[in-house]
């Protein structure tokens, strides 16, 4: 099963976005910006559930 180029591009973009968000969360924790760190954590959780839902729909359909 080979990945199509658009799907691979989306995967690379999501990985880059995740790394950037994680770096932002680490910096905000180090600087004491707990509200920003909490917002990053909320985005991680929401993204996790959205990705799981998308994967389930892709397998079912």
C-alpha positions as CSV (number, residue, x, y, z in Angstrom):
1,X,0.0,0.0,0.0
2,X,1.7,3.2,-1.1
3,X,0.8,6.7,0.0
4,X,-0.3,9.1,-2.5
5,X,1.7,12.4,-2.8
6,X,-1.0,14.7,-1.4
7,X,-1.5,12.4,1.6
8,X,2.2,12.2,2.2
9,X,2.5,16.0,2.0
10,X,-0.3,16.4,4.6
11,X,1.4,14.0,6.9
12,X,4.7,15.9,6.6
13,X,2.9,19.2,7.3
14,X,1.1,17.7,10.3
15,X,4.4,16.4,11.7
16,X,6.0,19.8,11.2
17,X,3.1,21.6,12.9
18,X,3.2,19.2,15.8
19,X,6.9,19.8,16.3
20,X,6.4,23.6,16.1
21,X,3.5,23.5,18.6
22,X,5.6,21.3,21.0
23,X,8.5,23.8,20.8
24,X,6.1,26.6,21.5
25,X,4.7,24.7,24.5
26,X,8.2,24.1,25.9
27,X,9.2,27.7,25.5
28,X,6.0,29.0,27.0
29,X,6.5,26.7,30.0
30,X,10.1,27.9,30.4
31,X,9.0,31.5,30.3
32,X,6.1,31.0,32.7
33,X,3.4,31.6,30.2
34,X,1.1,28.9,31.5
35,X,-2.0,30.2,29.6
36,X,-0.1,29.7,26.3
37,X,1.1,26.2,27.4
38,X,-2.4,25.3,28.3
39,X,-3.7,26.4,24.9
40,X,-1.1,24.3,23.2
41,X,-2.1,21.3,25.3
42,X,-5.7,21.9,24.3
43,X,-4.8,22.0,20.7
44,X,-2.9,18.7,21.1
45,X,-5.9,17.0,22.7
46,X,-8.3,18.4,20.1
47,X,-6.0,17.4,17.3
48,X,-5.6,13.9,18.7
49,X,-9.4,13.3,18.7
50,X,-9.9,14.9,15.3
51,X,-7.2,12.7,13.8
52,X,-8.6,9.6,15.3
53,X,-12.1,10.4,14.0
54,X,-10.7,11.1,10.6
55,X,-8.8,7.8,10.6
56,X,-11.9,5.8,11.6
57,X,-13.9,7.4,8.9
58,X,-11.2,6.7,6.3
59,X,-11.1,3.0,7.3
60,X,-14.9,2.6,7.3
61,X,-15.4,4.2,4.0
